[in-house]
Amino acid sequence: MKNKKANILIIDDEVRQVCSAYGWPGNVRELVNCLETALLSAGSEPTLFPTHLPKSIRIQAARDSIGKRPTLSKPKGAESSSPGEFPKFSEVRKIAISEFEQTYFRDLIAHAKGNMEEARSISGLGRSRFYELLKKM
């Protein structure tokens, strides 16, 4: 009998947010069908991303987000000198870039199915810069 390696599936936080916010008019059956579709769409990828969800659910999530204007009261990680003070642009920019880089690299590596050389090639980054940013993550 062959020993098969179990596939460990990670569910991205955004998938959880979309599923939590969705109304599920079809109740449990719709949820089960959605998850089956997402798992089939993900194939052998180790992480389940919103792109794996059925199109109708992604569209509804996008519609629900329209009109919800994000506020910039105090982004996580942004420190200000006093409690009511608005954060500095440079602080918010640094945090936004860092979050973007983390998301980009996570999605890139999932897309390349863990093949770092392929991920580096897709990114268009030089070898040293790619690994420098990856190490930062």
C-alpha positions as CSV (number, residue, x, y, z in Angstrom):
1,M,0.0,0.0,0.0
2,K,1.4,3.4,-1.0
3,N,1.7,6.1,1.6
4,K,0.0,9.2,0.2
5,K,0.9,12.6,1.4
6,A,-2.2,14.4,2.7
7,N,-3.0,17.7,1.0
8,I,-3.3,20.5,3.6
9,L,-5.7,23.2,2.5
10,I,-5.4,26.7,3.8
11,I,-8.4,28.9,3.5
12,D,-7.5,32.5,2.8
13,D,-8.9,35.1,5.2
14,E,-10.7,36.9,2.3
15,V,-12.6,33.7,1.5
16,R,-13.8,33.5,5.1
17,Q,-14.9,37.1,4.9
18,V,-16.8,36.6,1.7
19,C,-18.5,33.5,3.0
20,S,-19.4,35.1,6.3
21,A,-20.8,38.2,4.6
22,Y,-22.8,36.2,2.0
23,G,-26.5,35.6,2.8
24,W,-26.7,31.9,1.7
25,P,-30.3,32.0,0.4
26,G,-29.9,28.3,-0.4
27,N,-28.8,27.5,3.1
28,V,-26.5,24.6,3.8
29,R,-26.9,23.0,0.3
30,E,-25.7,26.2,-1.3
31,L,-22.8,26.4,1.1
32,V,-21.8,22.8,0.4
33,N,-22.0,23.3,-3.4
34,C,-20.0,26.5,-3.1
35,L,-17.2,24.7,-1.2
36,E,-17.2,21.7,-3.5
37,T,-16.9,24.1,-6.5
38,A,-14.1,26.0,-4.8
39,L,-12.2,22.9,-4.0
40,L,-12.5,21.6,-7.5
41,S,-11.4,24.9,-8.9
42,A,-8.4,25.0,-6.6
43,G,-7.2,21.6,-7.8
44,S,-3.9,20.8,-6.2
45,E,-3.3,24.4,-4.9
46,P,-2.6,24.4,-1.2
47,T,-4.6,27.6,-0.5
48,L,-8.2,28.4,-1.3
49,F,-8.5,32.0,-2.6
50,P,-11.6,34.0,-3.5
51,T,-11.0,33.3,-7.2
52,H,-11.9,29.7,-6.5
53,L,-15.4,30.6,-5.3
54,P,-18.3,30.5,-7.7
55,K,-18.6,33.6,-9.9
56,S,-22.1,34.5,-8.5
57,I,-20.8,34.7,-4.9
58,R,-17.8,36.8,-6.0
59,I,-20.1,39.1,-7.9
60,Q,-22.4,39.5,-4.8
61,A,-19.4,40.2,-2.6
62,A,-18.2,42.9,-5.0
63,R,-21.7,44.4,-5.1
64,D,-21.9,44.4,-1.4
65,S,-18.6,46.2,-1.1
66,I,-19.7,49.0,-3.4
67,G,-20.7,52.0,-1.5
68,K,-18.9,50.9,1.6
69,R,-16.3,53.7,1.8
70,P,-13.3,52.6,3.7
71,T,-12.2,54.8,6.6
72,L,-8.6,55.5,7.5
73,S,-8.9,56.2,11.2
74,K,-6.0,54.1,12.4
75,P,-4.6,51.3,10.2
76,K,-3.1,48.4,12.1
77,G,0.5,49.0,12.8
78,A,0.3,52.7,12.3
79,E,1.5,54.5,15.4
80,S,0.7,58.1,16.1
81,S,2.0,60.4,18.9
82,S,-1.4,60.9,20.5
83,P,-4.5,58.7,20.6
84,G,-6.8,61.0,18.5
85,E,-4.1,62.0,15.9
86,F,-4.5,61.0,12.3
87,P,-1.6,58.7,11.1
88,K,1.2,60.1,8.9
89,F,1.0,59.3,5.2
90,S,4.5,57.6,5.2
91,E,3.3,55.2,8.0
92,V,0.2,54.2,6.2
93,R,2.1,53.9,2.8
94,K,4.7,51.6,4.4
95,I,2.0,49.4,5.9
96,A,0.0,49.2,2.7
97,I,3.1,48.3,0.6
98,S,4.0,45.6,3.2
99,E,0.5,44.1,3.1
100,F,0.5,44.2,-0.7
101,E,3.8,42.5,-0.9
102,Q,2.7,39.7,1.5
103,T,-0.5,39.1,-0.5
104,Y,1.3,39.2,-3.8
105,F,4.0,36.7,-2.8
106,R,1.5,34.4,-1.1
107,D,-0.7,34.4,-4.3
108,L,2.4,34.1,-6.6
109,I,3.8,31.1,-4.8
110,A,0.4,29.4,-4.8
111,H,0.1,30.1,-8.5
112,A,3.5,28.6,-9.1
113,K,2.6,25.6,-6.9
114,G,5.6,26.3,-4.7
115,N,8.1,26.3,-7.5
116,M,10.3,29.3,-6.4
117,E,12.2,29.6,-9.7
118,E,8.9,29.7,-11.7
119,A,7.5,32.2,-9.2
120,R,10.6,34.4,-9.6
121,S,10.3,34.2,-13.3
122,I,6.6,35.2,-13.3
123,S,7.3,38.1,-11.0
124,G,9.9,39.6,-13.3
125,L,12.2,40.2,-10.4
126,G,15.9,39.5,-10.3
127,R,17.0,36.5,-8.2
128,S,18.5,38.6,-5.4
129,R,15.6,41.0,-5.2
130,F,13.1,38.2,-5.3
131,Y,14.7,36.3,-2.4
132,E,15.3,39.5,-0.5
133,L,11.6,40.3,-0.6
134,L,10.7,36.7,0.1
135,K,12.9,36.7,3.2
136,K,11.2,39.9,4.4
137,M,7.8,38.1,4.3
